[in-house]
Amino acid sequence: MSTDPDALAVQDVLLAEPRGFCAGVDRAIEIVERALHKFGAPIYVRHEIVHNTYVVNDLKGKGAIFIEQLSEVPPGATLVFSAHGVSQDVRREATERGFTVFDATCPLVSKVHVEVAKLHREGYEFIMIGHKGHPEVEGTMGQLHGGIYLVEDVAGVETVAVTRPERLAVVTQTTLSVDDTASILAAVKRRFPMVREPKQQDICYATQNRQDAVKVLSPQVDVVIVVGSPTSSNSKRLRELAQRLGTDAYMVDRPDDLRSEWFAGKRRVGLTAGASAPNILVEQVIARLRALGAVSVRTLPGVKETTHFPLPMGLGDKAMGRP
């Protein structure tokens, strides 16, 4: 990063609270690390365990092998499902091929899967609000063979063709924009007044909290930096939200992605991180901002997250020989 005079306006860095890892990401990474410790390398992981380049490369260095197709996994191997969840077909194939499987699906994604299975037994069809091609969407839609329809935006609501509008439920990807999802859901309810909504919203607490924190952060700064990988849905939503609120915003996968021209004339920088971005990257970005002249770094008041998810059977402390 260059340090030309126009870029040296940076004085203050404000940190959003909360930011970075959520409980589901913590759990998923720990599952892979404990499996490596217990069974030794290699451990196979279907899809990136979480959508962060640093995390994936770190686990690769420890012996994890990331694959997309189960045909890439040798017989007798240990397999971990990523935090995004998998379809029933993937689960069935893993069982048939006899792998030792540990499921790192975020429990909040699993909650959506359970709801889909329950309502399907009661005769419901589904609209799923989400992004086509995202592994969480593929996993949730893959809980059924038919009867679940993807909608990505308000326009899609008008063209979706369901067969039982009187027995219709809606579910969502857990990492969406809260505001965008509310608009799409309102359109669904206008077109299908009898639609059944989730008892609790599907968007996870961590996504909600990080978006709320950006709403507090953005009006107080001249530019917002979001630490997160390009594949991270929740990180992209944070950048989009800051921009929608009228603040210049950029997303970086690593500190070297920072550009000095982003900070020309910007005295106060806001910094946050997606739910799959480790704190070490935040600290490295802060170091770069200090090199640009920042002398003050402080954390804004925000929600303190205390959620913790248990580990799967076989990887808990007792299984690992820990007190």
C-alpha positions in Angstrom: 0.0 0.0 0.0 1.4 3.4 -0.9 1.4 6.2 1.5 1.1 9.3 -0.7 0.2 12.6 1.1 -3.4 12.6 0.0 -3.9 9.2 1.8 -2.6 10.3 5.2 -5.8 11.8 6.5 -6.7 8.6 8.5 -6.7 9.3 12.2 -9.4 7.2 13.8 -10.5 3.6 13.4 -13.9 2.5 14.8 -14.5 -1.2 15.2 -18.0 -2.6 14.8 -19.3 -4.8 17.6 -19.9 -7.6 17.1 -17.7 -8.6 14.2 -15.9 -11.7 13.0 -16.5 -15.3 13.9 -19.9 -16.5 15.0 -20.7 -19.6 17.0 -21.4 -21.7 14.0 -18.1 -20.9 12.4 -16.2 -21.5 15.6 -17.8 -24.9 15.9 -17.1 -25.9 12.3 -13.5 -25.0 12.4 -13.1 -26.8 15.8 -14.7 -29.9 14.3 -12.1 -30.1 11.6 -9.2 -29.4 14.0 -10.4 -32.0 16.5 -10.9 -34.6 13.7 -7.3 -34.0 12.5 -6.0 -34.4 16.1 -8.0 -37.6 16.7 -7.7 -39.3 13.4 -4.7 -37.7 11.8 -4.3 -36.2 8.4 -5.9 -36.3 5.9 -9.4 -35.3 6.9 -11.7 -34.6 3.9 -14.1 -31.7 4.0 -16.9 -31.3 1.5 -16.8 -27.8 0.3 -14.9 -25.0 2.1 -15.6 -25.5 5.8 -16.5 -21.8 6.0 -16.1 -19.2 3.2 -12.8 -17.6 4.2 -9.5 -18.0 2.3 -7.3 -17.6 5.3 -9.2 -20.3 7.3 -9.3 -22.8 4.5 -5.5 -22.4 3.8 -4.7 -22.7 7.5 -6.6 -26.0 7.7 -5.1 -27.2 4.4 -1.7 -26.7 6.1 -2.8 -28.9 9.0 -3.9 -31.7 6.7 -7.5 -31.0 5.6 -8.4 -31.8 2.0 -11.3 -29.8 0.6 -13.4 -31.6 -2.1 -16.7 -30.9 -3.9 -17.6 -34.5 -5.0 -17.6 -37.5 -2.7 -16.0 -39.5 -5.5 -12.8 -37.6 -4.5 -12.8 -39.2 -1.1 -11.1 -42.6 -0.7 -12.7 -45.6 1.1 -12.6 -45.6 4.8 -11.8 -41.9 5.1 -13.1 -39.4 7.6 -15.4 -36.8 6.1 -16.7 -33.5 7.4 -19.7 -31.7 6.0 -19.2 -27.9 5.8 -21.0 -25.3 7.9 -23.4 -24.6 5.0 -25.1 -28.0 5.1 -25.7 -30.7 2.5 -28.5 -32.3 0.6 -30.1 -35.6 1.6 -28.5 -37.1 -1.5 -25.1 -36.2 -0.2 -25.8 -37.6 3.2 -27.1 -40.8 1.7 -24.1 -41.3 -0.5 -21.7 -40.7 2.4 -23.5 -43.3 4.4 -23.6 -45.8 1.6 -19.9 -45.4 1.0 -19.1 -46.0 4.7 -17.2 -42.8 5.5 -16.8 -41.7 9.1 -18.8 -38.5 9.0 -18.8 -35.5 11.2 -21.5 -32.9 10.5 -20.3 -29.3 10.9 -23.6 -27.9 9.5 -24.4 -24.7 11.5 -27.2 -25.6 13.9 -29.2 -22.6 12.7 -29.0 -24.1 9.1 -30.0 -27.5 10.5 -33.0 -25.8 12.1 -34.2 -24.7 8.6 -33.7 -28.3 7.3 -35.8 -29.7 10.2 -38.5 -27.2 9.5 -38.6 -28.1 5.8 -38.8 -31.8 6.6 -41.6 -31.3 9.1 -43.8 -29.1 7.0 -43.2 -31.3 3.9 -44.7 -34.2 5.9 -47.7 -32.0 6.5 -48.1 -31.4 2.7 -46.5 -28.1 2.3 -44.5 -26.7 -0.6 -41.8 -24.1 -0.1 -40.5 -20.8 -1.4 -36.9 -20.4 -0.5 -35.4 -16.9 -0.5 -31.7 -17.1 -1.2 -28.9 -16.8 -3.8 -28.7 -19.4 -6.6 -25.6 -21.6 -6.4 -24.8 -20.8 -2.7 -24.0 -24.1 -1.0 -26.4 -23.4 1.9 -29.3 -22.9 -0.7 -28.3 -26.1 -2.5 -28.3 -28.0 0.8 -31.7 -26.7 2.0 -33.3 -27.2 -1.4 -31.7 -30.6 -1.5 -33.7 -31.7 1.6 -36.6 -32.4 -0.9 -37.0 -33.8 -4.4 -39.2 -31.1 -5.8 -41.8 -28.8 -4.2 -39.3 -26.1 -3.2 -38.8 -23.0 -5.3 -36.0 -20.5 -5.2 -36.7 -16.8 -5.2 -33.8 -14.3 -5.3 -35.6 -11.0 -5.5 -39.0 -9.3 -5.5 -39.3 -9.7 -9.3 -38.9 -13.5 -8.8 -41.9 -13.6 -6.5 -44.1 -12.5 -9.4 -43.0 -15.3 -11.7 -42.6 -18.3 -9.3 -45.0 -21.1 -10.1 -46.2 -23.1 -7.1 -48.8 -25.9 -7.3 -50.4 -25.6 -3.8 -50.6 -21.9 -2.8 -52.9 -22.9 0.0 -50.2 -25.1 1.5 -47.1 -22.9 1.1 -44.4 -22.1 3.5 -41.4 -19.8 3.2 -37.8 -20.3 4.4 -34.6 -18.2 3.8 -30.9 -18.5 3.5 -29.5 -17.6 6.9 -26.9 -15.1 5.7 -29.1 -12.7 3.7 -29.6 -8.9 4.0 -32.2 -8.4 6.7 -33.8 -5.5 4.9 -33.8 -7.1 1.4 -35.3 -10.2 2.8 -38.1 -8.3 4.5 -39.0 -6.7 1.1 -39.0 -10.1 -0.7 -41.0 -11.7 2.1 -43.6 -8.8 1.9 -43.9 -9.5 -1.8 -44.4 -13.2 -1.1 -47.2 -12.4 1.4 -48.9 -10.1 -1.0 -49.0 -12.7 -3.7 -49.7 -15.7 -1.4 -51.6 -14.4 1.6 -51.9 -17.8 3.2 -48.1 -18.5 3.2 -46.7 -19.9 6.4 -43.7 -18.0 7.8 -41.1 -19.5 10.1 -41.9 -19.3 13.8 -38.6 -17.4 14.2 -36.9 -15.7 11.2 -34.3 -17.9 9.5 -31.7 -15.2 9.2 -29.2 -16.1 11.9 -28.6 -14.0 15.0 -25.0 -13.3 13.9 -26.0 -12.0 10.5 -28.6 -9.8 12.1 -26.2 -8.5 14.8 -23.4 -7.7 12.3 -25.8 -5.8 10.0 -27.2 -3.9 13.0 -23.7 -3.0 14.0 -22.9 -1.7 10.5 -26.0 0.5 10.8 -24.6 2.0 13.9 -21.0 2.3 12.5 -21.6 3.7 9.0 -23.0 7.1 9.9 -20.0 7.8 12.2 -17.2 7.1 9.6 -16.1 8.3 6.2 -15.4 4.8 4.8 -16.2 1.2 5.9 -13.8 -1.7 5.4 -15.3 -5.2 5.6 -12.9 -8.1 6.2 -14.3 -11.1 4.3 -13.7 -13.4 1.3 -15.5 -12.9 -2.0 -17.4 -16.1 -1.5 -18.8 -15.0 1.9 -22.5 -14.0 1.5 -22.8 -12.4 4.9 -19.6 -10.3 4.3 -20.9 -9.0 1.0 -24.2 -8.0 2.6 -22.3 -5.9 5.2 -20.5 -4.0 2.4 -23.7 -3.5 0.5 -25.5 -2.3 3.6 -22.8 0.3 4.4 -23.0 1.6 0.8 -26.8 1.8 0.9 -26.5 3.9 4.0 -24.4 6.4 2.0 -20.9 5.4 3.2 -18.1 4.3 0.8 -17.4 0.7 1.6 -14.9 -2.0 0.4 -14.4 -5.6 1.2 -10.9 -7.1 1.6 -9.9 -10.8 1.8 -6.5 -9.9 3.3 -4.7 -6.7 4.4 -2.7 -6.5 1.1 -6.1 -5.8 -0.7 -6.3 -2.4 0.9 -5.8 0.5 -1.5 -4.5 3.9 -0.3 -6.8 5.8 -2.7 -9.8 4.5 -0.6 -8.6 6.7 2.3 -7.8 9.9 0.5 -9.4 12.6 2.6 -11.0 10.1 4.9 -10.2 10.8 8.6 -12.4 8.2 10.2 -12.4 4.5 9.1 -15.0 2.0 10.2 -13.9 -1.7 10.3 -16.0 -4.8 10.6 -15.6 -8.5 9.6 -18.0 -11.1 8.3 -18.9 -14.1 10.4 -16.3 -16.3 8.8 -13.4 -13.9 9.0 -10.8 -14.5 11.8 -9.7 -11.8 14.2 -6.1 -12.1 13.1 -7.0 -10.5 9.7 -8.8 -7.7 11.5 -5.6 -7.1 13.6 -3.5 -7.1 10.4 -5.9 -4.5 8.7 -5.6 -2.3 11.8 -1.8 -2.5 11.6 -2.1 -1.3 8.0 -4.4 1.6 8.9 -1.9 2.6 11.7 0.7 2.8 8.9 -1.6 5.2 7.2 -1.6 7.5 10.2 -4.4 6.1 12.4 -3.6 6.9 16.1 -6.9 6.0 17.7 -8.6 2.6 17.5 -11.8 2.0 19.6 -14.7 -0.4 19.6 -18.2 0.9 19.4 -20.8 -0.4 22.0 -22.7 -3.4 20.7 -24.3 -6.7 21.4 -22.1 -9.2 23.2 -22.6 -12.6 21.8 -22.6 -15.6 24.1 -24.1 -18.3 21.9 -22.2 -21.6 21.9 -23.0 -24.8 20.0 -22.0 -28.3 21.2 -19.7 -30.5 19.2 -20.8 -33.7 17.5 -20.6 -37.0 19.3 -17.1 -38.4 19.2 -15.4 -35.0 19.2 -16.4 -33.6 22.5 -13.9 -33.2 25.4 -14.5 -36.6 26.8 -14.0 -38.2 23.4 -10.7 -36.3 23.0 -9.5 -37.4 26.5 -9.9 -33.9 28.0 -11.3 -33.2 31.4 
